[in-house]
Amino acid sequence: MLFSSSPIRRRTFSCMRGDLTIRGTEYRPNSEKLPIAIVCHGFMANQQTVRQYTRLLAKIGCCAYCFDFCGGSVPPLVRSDGATTDMSVLTEVQDLEAVIRYAQSLPYTSDTLLLMGCSQGGMVSALTAAKHPDAVDRLVLFYPAFCIPDDARAGHMMMAHFDPQNLPEKIHCGPMPLGRCYPEAVMHMDVFREITPYTGRVLIVHGTADGIVKPDYAKKAAEAYANAELHLIDGGAHGFNRRHDAEAIRYLTAFAAL
C-alpha cells in the first residue's frame, strides 16, 4: 500500500440536514478527483473517536471526513445541532446522506465513495449503503451494532431500560436522554434483510470479547452480505485497545485501496 507523499490538509466543514447544522472535519491530500471516505462514530460518541481512521484514509489518498451526528451525544461532546431525544439510527442515516451530498459537491472529489462506521455508526453506514448501493464502492464496519433492533425489542439499549410494549416519550440512558423515536425506529426492523441490497465489497472487523455487541452479529452479517470479508480479533472488546486497533488498521489499510 502506497501512502500519499502530499501533506494532509485539515479544515472544518458544515452542511445542513433540514434546519440542523452538521459539523465535522475534512482531511485531504493536495490533489484532485479524490475518492471520498466518510467515517461515522458510535452511540454517545463524537468525531474525535474516529479521527485516527479518517486521517489514515486521507494518507491513503482519500478526501476523508468525520463529523458529529445531530443529537449523537450530549454537549459539549458534539458540535452539530440537534437534541438527543430526536436522534435515531434513521435520523443518523439522513445526517450521513447530507454529508455524502456535501462531499460529492466539491470540485476536488470524485464519484468513488467508501463508507465506514464504528458500532452504531456501522449500522448507520450499512443502512445507508443499502439505500444507495450503486453510489457506495466499499463499506467498512468496525464492531457494527446490528444488535440495536433486538435490544429495542428486549427493552434494554445500553444503559436504557423500558417496556417495549409501552414506550415512554423520554428514556433515561445515563447522561444522555433518548426519545421514544430511538427504539421505535428499529422495533420492527429485520436489520439483516435491510442491509443486503448492498452487494459491493464489505470489510467487517469485530472483537471476540465484545460484551456489548456479540460477535455472532458480525458473523451473521458476513453471511448475509454477498461480498464480505470478516476478521475476528482475538480478545477484542467493543472499542479496540491500542494493540487490537493496530490489527484492525492493518485490515482497513489493505481493504481501502480505491
GUDOBA-525776 format. One record per residue: residue in three letters; y, x, z of N, C-alpha, C, O in turn; residue number from 1. Coordinates in steps of 0.02 Angstrom, whole numbers, plus 50000, padded with zeros to 5 digits. Atoms other than C-alpha are relative to their C-alpha. Last residue first. Example, Ala and Ser with C-alpha at 12.3 -4.5 7.8 and 13.67 -1.06 7.14 Angstrom:
SER	49941	49958	49997	49947	50684	50357	50055	49961	50037	50110	49986	50045	2;
ALA	49941	50045	50000	49775	50615	50390	50060	50045	50000	50059	50097	50033	1;
//
This chain:
LEU	49982	50052	50048	50139	49522	49798	50020	50031	49933	50037	49995	49887	258;
ALA	49976	49968	50062	50047	49641	49913	50012	49946	49948	49964	49918	49921	257;
ALA	49934	50024	50022	50035	49535	50071	50027	50034	49938	50086	50024	49922	256;
PHE	50001	50065	50033	49848	49549	50105	50065	49984	49963	50064	49949	49913	255;
ALA	50046	49998	50057	49834	49735	50144	50004	49935	49960	49996	49936	49899	254;
THR	49975	49951	50049	49988	49733	50254	49957	50001	49937	49982	50004	49881	253;
LEU	49941	50029	50033	49934	49574	50344	50025	50047	49945	50041	50024	49890	252;
TYR	50023	50054	50044	49761	49643	50383	50058	49970	49960	50052	49957	49900	251;
ARG	50038	49968	50055	49835	49804	50450	49974	49948	49951	49977	49958	49891	250;
ILE	49952	49976	50049	49963	49702	50548	49965	50037	49942	49988	50034	49885	249;
ALA	49977	50057	50040	49823	49608	50635	50048	50022	49945	50045	49997	49889	248;
GLU	50055	50020	50043	49746	49772	50693	50020	49943	49954	50005	49943	49894	247;
ALA	50006	49946	50049	49913	49835	50759	49943	49984	49951	49948	49997	49891	246;
ASP	49949	50012	50051	49937	49666	50844	49997	50053	49946	50007	50038	49887	245;
HIS	50025	50053	50044	49771	49687	50935	50051	49985	49944	50031	49969	49888	244;
ARG	50059	49975	50037	49827	49854	51005	49974	49948	49951	49959	49963	49894	243;
ARG	49981	49949	50048	50002	49794	51051	49940	50024	49959	49946	50032	49898	242;
ASN	49971	49942	49967	49946	49631	51131	50011	50055	49947	49995	50046	49888	241;
PHE	50037	49937	49996	49918	49481	51019	50037	50052	50041	50098	50057	50039	240;
GLY	49944	49953	49997	49983	49306	51052	49969	50068	50012	49944	50081	50067	239;
HIS	49952	50040	50038	49844	49186	51098	50068	50035	50004	50105	50028	50053	238;
ALA	49978	50061	49966	49718	49317	51155	50047	49961	49954	50054	49977	49895	237;
GLY	49931	50021	50012	49622	49448	51057	50016	49934	50034	49975	49888	50032	236;
GLY	49961	49999	49938	49461	49510	51138	50072	49977	49992	50109	49975	50041	235;
ASP	50040	50000	49939	49380	49550	50971	50045	50008	50061	50081	50057	50068	234;
ILE	49984	49940	49963	49500	49508	50830	49965	49997	50068	49980	49953	50108	233;
LEU	50000	50014	49929	49424	49379	50714	50009	50065	50038	49970	50112	50029	232;
HIS	50014	49942	49957	49472	49405	50533	50006	49978	50072	50057	49953	50094	231;
LEU	49995	50008	49928	49459	49261	50409	49983	50065	50035	49931	50096	50021	230;
GLU	50025	49937	49972	49495	49271	50222	50012	49996	50075	50070	49990	50097	229;
ALA	49974	49975	49936	49518	49101	50140	49964	50064	50021	49904	50073	50008	228;
ASN	49993	49928	50012	49502	49041	49961	50029	50034	50061	50086	50059	50060	227;
ALA	50038	49978	50058	49446	48859	49950	49999	50076	49995	49953	50104	49965	226;
TYR	49962	49973	50056	49504	48815	50125	49955	50025	49944	49898	50046	49957	225;
ALA	49968	50055	50036	49396	48704	50236	50038	50026	49939	50039	49993	49887	224;
GLU	50051	50036	50038	49278	48843	50291	50032	49946	49957	50007	49932	49902	223;
ALA	50025	49954	50051	49422	48955	50343	49947	49967	49956	49943	49980	49896	222;
ALA	49949	49997	50053	49500	48807	50433	49977	50045	49944	49986	50029	49885	221;
LYS	50004	50063	50037	49338	48777	50530	50051	49999	49943	50037	49974	49889	220;
LYS	50061	49999	50040	49330	48960	50581	49995	49937	49957	49976	49940	49899	219;
ALA	49989	49954	50056	49511	48958	50636	49939	50002	49955	49945	50004	49894	218;
TYR	49952	50032	50046	49481	48803	50741	50014	50044	49940	50020	50019	49884	217;
ASP	50037	50047	50043	49324	48881	50815	50047	49964	49952	50026	49946	49897	216;
PRO	50011	49971	50066	49436	49022	50877	49959	49955	49954	49958	49966	49893	215;
LYS	50066	49970	50006	49491	48908	51020	49989	50028	49929	50011	49997	49880	214;
VAL	50028	50026	50062	49678	48880	51026	49933	50034	49989	49930	50093	49972	213;
ILE	49956	50057	50016	49745	48902	51202	49976	49965	49937	49971	49903	49935	212;
GLY	50015	50056	49955	49612	49016	51278	50042	49939	49987	50032	49887	50019	211;
ASP	49943	50047	49998	49612	49140	51135	49981	49940	50042	49937	49901	50024	210;
ALA	49988	50020	49930	49477	49267	51180	50060	49954	50007	50090	49949	50060	209;
THR	50060	50031	49974	49405	49286	51004	50009	49975	50072	49971	49933	50095	208;
GLY	50033	49963	49947	49578	49317	50934	49940	49963	50028	49941	49902	50035	207;
HIS	50005	50037	49937	49630	49243	50768	49962	50042	50050	49917	50079	50032	206;
VAL	50016	49950	49950	49686	49308	50598	50003	49966	50068	50053	49934	50086	205;
ILE	50000	50027	49932	49684	49190	50449	49978	50056	50047	49926	50087	50037	204;
LEU	50023	49952	49950	49733	49252	50275	50006	49967	50068	50060	49944	50087	203;
VAL	49981	50011	49930	49744	49119	50139	49970	50057	50042	49912	50075	50034	202;
ARG	50029	49952	49953	49743	49138	49949	50028	49990	50071	50088	49980	50080	201;
GLY	49984	49929	50009	49786	48983	49850	49968	50043	50053	49929	50020	50094	200;
THR	50060	49964	50022	49696	48815	49858	50014	50073	49985	49971	50109	49959	199;
TYR	49981	49932	50018	49822	48713	49957	49937	50040	49984	49893	50047	50026	198;
PRO	49971	49999	50068	49766	48532	49948	50025	50069	49979	50033	50083	49919	197;
THR	50042	49976	50055	49656	48580	50098	50028	49991	49930	50001	50021	49884	196;
ILE	49983	49933	50024	49788	48570	50235	49964	50020	49936	49985	50067	49903	195;
GLU	49930	49992	50020	49789	48383	50268	50014	50067	49967	50055	50071	49921	194;
ARG	49991	50035	50065	49600	48363	50268	50071	50009	49975	50082	50014	49914	193;
PHE	50037	49961	50049	49586	48498	50401	49999	49966	49931	49993	49999	49880	192;
VAL	49963	49942	50023	49727	48419	50500	49962	50039	49947	49994	50067	49902	191;
ASP	50059	49958	50012	49650	48247	50512	50027	50064	49969	50035	50069	49908	190;
MET	50006	49951	50054	49808	48169	50583	49932	50034	50000	49908	50058	50051	189;
HIS	50052	50024	50046	49805	48010	50686	49988	50049	49942	49961	50030	49890	188;
MET	50051	50037	49964	49899	48073	50839	49942	49980	49955	49884	49980	49976	187;
VAL	50065	49971	50017	49995	48204	50740	49942	49960	50028	49884	49979	50018	186;
ALA	50002	49976	50068	50171	48132	50730	49931	50024	49979	49915	50024	49919	185;
GLU	50008	50057	50046	50148	48029	50889	49992	50024	49928	49955	49993	49889	184;
PRO	50071	50018	50009	50118	48185	50994	49990	49946	49947	49939	49946	49913	183;
TYR	50040	49939	50006	50293	48257	50960	49925	49983	49996	49893	50005	49948	182;
CYS	50014	49982	50070	50381	48092	50919	49953	50060	49995	49918	50068	49945	181;
ARG	50059	50037	50022	50369	48033	51101	49978	50022	49930	49918	50020	49914	180;
GLY	49994	50070	50014	50496	48167	51141	49934	49969	49981	49886	50004	49965	179;
LEU	50020	50021	50066	50471	48335	51223	50013	49925	49993	50017	49889	50043	178;
PRO	50018	50071	50008	50559	48412	51372	49984	49985	49927	50017	50009	49881	177;
MET	49983	50026	50066	50551	48604	51379	49980	49927	49993	49921	49913	49981	176;
PRO	49927	50002	50008	50557	48688	51549	50023	49964	49936	50084	49957	49925	175;
GLY	49968	49943	49969	50376	48641	51587	50075	49995	49993	50104	49942	50007	174;
CYS	50042	49943	50020	50321	48510	51464	50032	50063	50027	50063	50101	49990	173;
HIS	49981	49938	49966	50386	48342	51527	49950	50055	49980	49889	50046	49985	172;
ILE	50059	49967	49972	50363	48202	51401	50022	50066	50030	50053	50107	49996	171;
LYS	49988	49930	49985	50503	48081	51356	49939	50028	50036	49912	49996	50081	170;
GLU	49946	49978	50044	50483	47912	51270	50016	50073	50010	50036	50107	49963	169;
PRO	49933	50009	49972	50315	47885	51354	50053	50025	49950	50037	50061	49902	168;
LEU	49957	49942	50003	50156	47867	51250	50069	49985	50031	50100	49936	50013	167;
ASN	49936	50029	49978	50039	47730	51307	50051	50056	50004	50070	50078	50059	166;
GLN	49998	50070	50020	49868	47758	51230	50066	49966	50018	50079	49910	49997	165;
PRO	49993	50006	50073	49887	47947	51233	50001	49928	49975	50022	49916	49918	164;
ASP	50050	50049	50021	49923	47940	51421	50006	49991	49924	50057	49963	49901	163;
PHE	49977	50068	50012	50020	48098	51458	49941	49956	49982	49887	49980	49966	162;
HIS	50055	50046	49989	50006	48281	51509	50027	49928	49996	50080	49914	50024	161;
ALA	49985	50071	49999	50121	48419	51448	49936	49959	50009	49884	49975	49980	160;
MET	49988	50020	49930	50096	48602	51495	50012	49926	50006	50024	49902	50062	159;
MET	49971	49946	49961	50016	48646	51325	50008	49976	50073	49959	49957	50105	158;
MET	49974	49953	50050	49976	48478	51247	50039	50053	50037	50093	50040	50064	157;
HIS	49975	49938	49969	49868	48362	51352	50019	50049	49944	49978	50068	49903	156;
GLY	49947	50010	49951	49837	48180	51311	50021	50062	50037	50050	50057	50091	155;
ALA	50027	49992	49933	49668	48200	51226	50052	49991	50054	50034	49984	50113	154;
ARG	50046	50055	49988	49731	48127	51061	49969	50003	50070	49950	49952	50099	153;
ALA	49961	50061	49994	49879	48245	51067	49954	49941	50016	49971	49899	50058	152;
ASP	49967	49999	49934	49766	48394	51103	50041	49936	50011	50042	49909	50066	151;
ASP	50051	50015	49950	49656	48348	50954	50031	49999	50070	50013	49956	50111	150;
PRO	50019	50071	50002	49810	48339	50842	49947	49981	50052	49952	49928	50083	149;
ILE	49947	50045	49978	49875	48508	50907	49982	49926	49994	49993	49889	50042	148;
CYS	50023	50043	49945	49711	48603	50895	50050	49946	50017	50034	49900	50054	147;
PHE	50029	50060	50029	49759	48673	50724	49970	49953	50052	49943	49900	50036	146;
ALA	50013	50051	49949	49870	48794	50818	49975	49935	49969	50007	49883	49975	145;
PRO	49968	50064	50016	49860	48941	50697	49976	49945	50048	49917	49941	50065	144;
TYR	50022	50047	49948	49809	49106	50782	50031	49930	49990	50065	49905	50034	143;
PHE	50021	49964	49940	49902	49205	50646	49990	49950	50056	50036	49913	50074	142;
LEU	50003	50039	49938	49906	49111	50481	49974	50044	50056	49916	50064	50056	141;
VAL	50024	49958	49945	49960	49195	50318	50005	49960	50065	50058	49934	50082	140;
LEU	49989	50032	49935	49978	49093	50158	49968	50043	50053	49909	50061	50048	139;
ARG	50045	49976	49948	49997	49162	49982	50021	49970	50067	50079	49954	50079	138;
ASP	50048	49953	50029	50071	49102	49818	49949	50025	50051	49890	50034	50034	137;
VAL	50018	49948	49951	50160	48946	49878	49945	50044	49972	49892	50020	49952	136;
ALA	49942	49957	49986	50250	48841	49747	49983	50058	50045	50020	50108	50046	135;
ASP	49983	49960	50059	50099	48759	49666	50057	50048	50012	50068	50094	49972	134;
PRO	50051	49949	50015	50029	48701	49832	50016	50044	49940	49993	50101	49936	133;
HIS	49972	49965	50057	50189	48618	49890	49951	50053	49975	49968	50113	49973	132;
LYS	49953	50045	50034	50135	48486	50017	50026	50031	49935	50045	49994	49889	131;
ALA	50039	50056	50028	49980	48588	50064	50045	49950	49963	50023	49919	49915	130;
ALA	50035	49975	50059	50088	48744	50085	49960	49945	49966	49956	49942	49905	129;
THR	49950	49992	50053	50200	48646	50203	49968	50025	49936	49985	50001	49882	128;
LEU	49983	50066	50024	50052	48587	50308	50051	50004	49942	50047	49965	49895	127;
ALA	50058	50027	50037	49987	48765	50320	50015	49931	49972	49998	49917	49915	126;
SER	50004	49965	50064	50158	48835	50368	49943	49972	49957	49950	49964	49897	125;
VAL	49944	50023	50041	50178	48703	50504	49998	50032	49931	50009	49998	49881	124;
MET	50016	50068	50023	50004	48740	50571	50055	49974	49955	50041	49942	49904	123;
GLY	50055	49995	50049	50045	48925	50574	49980	49932	49974	49970	49923	49914	122;
GLY	49971	49981	50064	50213	48893	50657	49948	50009	49946	49963	50000	49887	121;
GLN	49976	50062	50031	50117	48802	50794	50033	50015	49933	50028	49974	49886	120;
SER	50012	50056	49955	50024	48967	50825	50023	49934	49968	50000	49917	49913	119;
CYS	50040	49985	49940	50101	49100	50714	49995	49937	50042	50045	49903	50054	118;
GLY	49983	50032	49938	50162	49066	50537	49952	50019	50056	49894	50034	50044	117;
MET	50038	49975	49943	50171	49148	50368	50021	49963	50063	50080	49947	50071	116;
LEU	49984	50032	49936	50225	49082	50199	49955	50029	50054	49896	50041	50043	115;
LEU	50050	49993	49948	50225	49192	50044	50026	49965	50062	50082	49975	50083	114;
LEU	49988	50022	49931	50327	49141	49892	49938	50011	50043	49883	49989	50026	113;
THR	50059	49983	49962	50349	49208	49715	50013	49989	50075	50064	50010	50101	112;
ASP	50035	50062	49984	50489	49116	49624	49937	50013	50042	49905	49966	50064	111;
SER	50042	50025	50054	50602	49269	49628	49967	49935	50021	49981	49910	50075	110;
THR	50069	50017	49984	50746	49315	49743	49964	49974	49937	49995	49950	49890	109;
TYR	50042	49940	49998	50907	49412	49706	49927	49985	50019	49889	50031	50032	108;
PRO	50006	49967	50065	51017	49268	49647	49952	50059	49999	49932	50082	49945	107;
LEU	49963	49937	50001	50985	49158	49799	49988	50039	49935	49934	50034	49906	106;
SER	49936	50009	50033	50933	48976	49778	50039	50065	49991	50089	50067	49957	105;
GLN	50010	50004	50072	50749	49011	49816	50066	49993	49962	50067	50004	49901	104;
ALA	50021	49934	50025	50792	49070	49991	49993	50000	49924	50011	50048	49890	103;
TYR	49945	49952	49994	50891	48911	50028	49981	50067	49970	50019	50095	49930	102;
ARG	49949	50017	50052	50757	48796	49959	50057	50049	50003	50082	50071	49951	101;
ILE	50027	49982	50066	50624	48886	50063	50052	49986	49946	50064	50028	49903	100;
VAL	49993	49928	50006	50734	48874	50219	49972	50024	49933	50000	50069	49902	99;
ALA	49929	49984	50009	50752	48687	50194	50011	50075	49992	50051	50096	49951	98;
GLU	49983	50017	50069	50564	48667	50169	50073	50015	49985	50090	50037	49930	97;
LEU	50027	49947	50044	50536	48761	50331	50016	49985	49927	50032	50031	49890	96;
ASP	49960	49939	49990	50651	48643	50426	49977	50055	49952	50018	50087	49919	95;
GLN	49936	50012	50035	50563	48491	50349	50047	50061	50008	50082	50079	49961	94;
VAL	50014	49995	50072	50394	48561	50404	50065	49990	49960	50077	50027	49912	93;
GLU	50001	49928	50014	50472	48584	50576	49979	50013	49928	50002	50062	49898	92;
THR	49930	49978	50008	50518	48400	50577	50003	50074	49986	50047	50098	49950	91;
LEU	49975	50026	50064	50334	48363	50541	50074	50016	49991	50095	50028	49934	90;
VAL	50022	49956	50055	50271	48479	50678	50027	49976	49933	50037	50016	49888	89;
SER	50071	50009	50009	50380	48381	50799	49978	50049	49946	50020	50081	49915	88;
MET	50041	49952	50038	50555	48403	50870	49927	49977	49996	49899	49951	50045	87;
ASP	50004	50024	50069	50673	48262	50922	49953	50042	49957	49945	50028	49898	86;
THR	50029	50067	49998	50650	48288	51110	49996	49968	49931	49965	49915	49923	85;
THR	50073	49993	49995	50679	48474	51087	49966	49932	49999	49908	49927	49977	84;
ALA	50027	50009	49933	50854	48433	51029	49924	50008	50000	49891	49989	49951	83;
GLY	50055	50047	49989	50930	48502	50870	49974	49999	50071	49974	50050	50105	82;
ASP	49983	50064	49969	51038	48644	50808	49937	49960	50016	49881	49979	49997	81;
SER	49994	50057	50045	50975	48820	50774	50018	49937	50039	50007	49933	50099	80;
ARG	49931	50006	50023	51015	48963	50892	50010	49943	49950	50066	49926	49933	79;
VAL	49992	50014	50071	50854	48960	50992	50074	49990	49984	50113	49965	50024	78;
LEU	50052	49965	50037	50816	49044	51159	50007	49989	49925	49991	50034	49885	77;
PRO	49973	49966	50059	50984	48992	51231	49948	50035	49958	49965	50079	49918	76;
PRO	49946	49952	50003	50938	48850	51229	50000	50044	50064	49981	50018	50117	75;
VAL	49941	50018	49962	50766	48770	51245	50055	50053	49990	50039	50112	49985	74;
SER	50004	49976	49932	50636	48787	51109	50066	49981	50035	50110	49951	50005	73;
GLY	50063	49965	49990	50595	48726	50935	49991	50031	50068	49935	50050	50087	72;
GLY	50034	50027	49941	50732	48595	50936	49936	50036	50017	49895	50009	50055	71;
CYS	49955	50048	49966	50777	48645	50758	49962	49968	50059	49911	49936	50049	70;
PHE	50009	50071	50016	50661	48790	50715	50050	49958	50039	50069	49975	50095	69;
ASP	50016	50042	49943	50735	48964	50738	49992	49928	49976	50036	49901	49942	68;
PHE	49948	50048	49980	50727	49079	50589	49977	49962	50060	49918	49963	50078	67;
CYS	50023	50034	49940	50632	49223	50508	50058	49956	50024	50116	49971	50009	66;
TYR	49959	50043	49957	50658	49276	50329	49962	49981	50063	49902	49966	50060	65;
ALA	50037	50031	49945	50593	49411	50211	50046	49965	50049	50101	49989	50064	64;
CYS	49941	50026	49967	50653	49465	50040	49973	49954	50055	49949	49899	50041	63;
CYS	49981	50070	50003	50492	49555	50003	50071	49990	50025	50098	50031	50063	62;
GLY	49963	50015	50062	50455	49736	49960	50022	49928	49992	50042	49908	49937	61;
ILE	50049	50004	50054	50326	49798	50085	50033	49984	49934	50006	49999	49881	60;
LYS	50018	49932	50018	50469	49852	50197	49948	50002	49944	49946	50048	49904	59;
ALA	49944	49972	50037	50534	49673	50194	49984	50071	49978	50000	50090	49921	58;
LEU	50003	50030	50067	50362	49609	50244	50058	50024	49957	50050	50032	49896	57;
LEU	50055	49970	50038	50361	49730	50390	49997	49974	49929	49988	50013	49882	56;
ARG	49979	49932	50021	50533	49673	50447	49946	50035	49960	49961	50069	49911	55;
THR	49948	50009	50050	50475	49492	50449	50023	50068	49973	50029	50078	49913	54;
TYR	50036	50016	50062	50315	49537	50542	50050	49992	49942	50036	50010	49886	53;
GLN	50035	49940	50022	50415	49627	50678	49962	49987	49934	49957	50032	49892	52;
ARG	49955	49955	50037	50537	49480	50689	49963	50062	49974	49979	50086	49920	51;
VAL	50033	49984	50063	50401	49356	50736	50041	50050	49959	50026	50061	49900	50;
THR	50072	49988	49989	50441	49335	50922	49963	50016	49936	49906	50040	49939	49;
GLN	50011	49933	49973	50628	49358	50892	49926	50016	50006	49906	50074	49999	48;
GLN	50010	49952	50054	50629	49204	50780	49986	50071	50025	49955	50110	49990	47;
ASN	49943	49994	50045	50604	49088	50928	49986	50055	49949	49933	50086	49949	46;
ALA	49986	49930	50017	50473	49023	51049	50062	50002	49956	50098	49953	49951	45;
MET	49960	49973	49945	50432	48860	51139	50014	50074	49990	50014	50113	50037	44;
PHE	49973	50048	49952	50297	48824	51009	50036	50035	50057	50012	50085	50083	43;
GLY	50040	50051	49968	50269	48957	50876	50038	49955	50048	50100	49956	50050	42;
HIS	50020	49989	49930	50374	49058	50757	49962	49940	50028	49956	49888	49996	41;
CYS	49985	50056	49954	50378	49043	50568	49974	50014	50070	49916	50034	50078	40;
VAL	50044	49995	49942	50387	49189	50443	50023	49949	50053	50082	49946	50070	39;
ILE	49969	50037	49945	50458	49166	50268	49951	49997	50058	49893	49976	50048	38;
ALA	50048	50009	49945	50417	49289	50128	50038	49967	50058	50091	49990	50077	37;
ILE	49977	50029	49936	50508	49281	49961	49942	49998	50049	49886	49979	50032	36;
PRO	50041	50055	49974	50467	49394	49814	50025	49979	50069	50051	50020	50107	35;
LEU	50047	49985	49945	50616	49499	49760	49957	49940	50016	49982	49883	50016	34;
LYS	50060	50040	50014	50699	49474	49592	49944	50015	50050	49887	50029	50032	33;
GLU	49990	50066	50029	50825	49613	49628	49932	49967	49988	49880	49999	49988	32;
SER	50031	50011	50065	50826	49766	49739	50013	49929	49977	50044	49890	50013	31;
ASN	49946	50003	50049	50905	49841	49894	49971	49996	49930	49964	50047	49895	30;
PRO	49984	49936	50031	50766	49799	50015	50055	49991	49948	50069	49934	49927	29;
ARG	50019	49988	50069	50776	49637	50111	50016	50071	49979	50065	50100	50001	28;
TYR	50011	49928	50008	50784	49566	50287	49979	50011	49927	49934	49977	49902	27;
GLU	50029	49976	50062	50859	49393	50315	49993	50076	50003	50039	50110	50025	26;
THR	49985	49932	50020	50891	49319	50487	49962	50017	49936	49903	50000	49928	25;
GLY	50052	49950	50001	50898	49141	50550	50025	50067	49975	50085	50079	49973	24;
ARG	49973	49932	50000	51000	48987	50587	49943	50051	50004	49895	50042	50041	23;
ILE	50054	49954	49986	50958	48807	50543	50028	50071	49994	50061	50087	49945	22;
THR	49995	49932	50026	51107	48689	50552	49940	50041	50024	49926	50045	50084	21;
LEU	50018	49947	49953	51071	48505	50578	50003	50068	49966	49981	50076	49909	20;
ASP	49938	49977	49967	51162	48369	50480	49987	50054	50052	50030	50069	50093	19;
GLY	49959	50057	49982	51019	48345	50356	50065	50024	50030	50101	50064	50000	18;
ARG	50051	50053	50007	50920	48506	50362	50034	49936	50025	50039	49923	50085	17;
MET	49997	50066	49969	51054	48635	50329	49936	49961	49989	49904	49964	49936	16;
CYS	50008	50052	50050	51060	48822	50297	49994	49934	50037	49992	49933	50099	15;
SER	50008	50068	49976	51112	48975	50395	49991	49954	49941	50015	49967	49886	14;
PHE	49989	50053	50049	51098	49161	50369	49997	49933	50036	49973	49927	50092	13;
THR	50015	50067	49976	51106	49321	50470	50015	49950	49945	50056	49962	49901	12;
ARG	49942	50045	49992	51101	49487	50383	49976	49934	50028	49918	49915	50019	11;
ARG	50009	50056	49953	50988	49639	50376	50063	49959	50001	50118	49986	50005	10;
ARG	49938	50034	49980	50972	49763	50233	49983	49941	50046	49933	49906	50036	9;
ILE	50006	50072	49991	50818	49872	50226	50066	49972	50024	50093	49994	50076	8;
PRO	49983	50024	49933	50844	50045	50155	49999	49924	50004	50015	49890	49956	7;
SER	49931	50023	49994	50751	50074	49991	50016	49981	50072	49972	49953	50106	6;
SER	49961	49943	49976	50591	50176	49999	50073	49981	50009	50113	50020	50035	5;
SER	49937	49989	50035	50490	50015	49988	50037	50060	50031	50043	50065	50092	4;
PHE	49943	50032	49967	50316	50033	50060	50063	50017	49961	50068	50071	49932	3;
LEU	49938	49963	50004	50168	50072	49948	50056	49960	50033	50066	49902	50018	2;
MET	49941	50042	50000	50000	50000	50000	50062	50044	50000	50070	50086	50044	1;
//
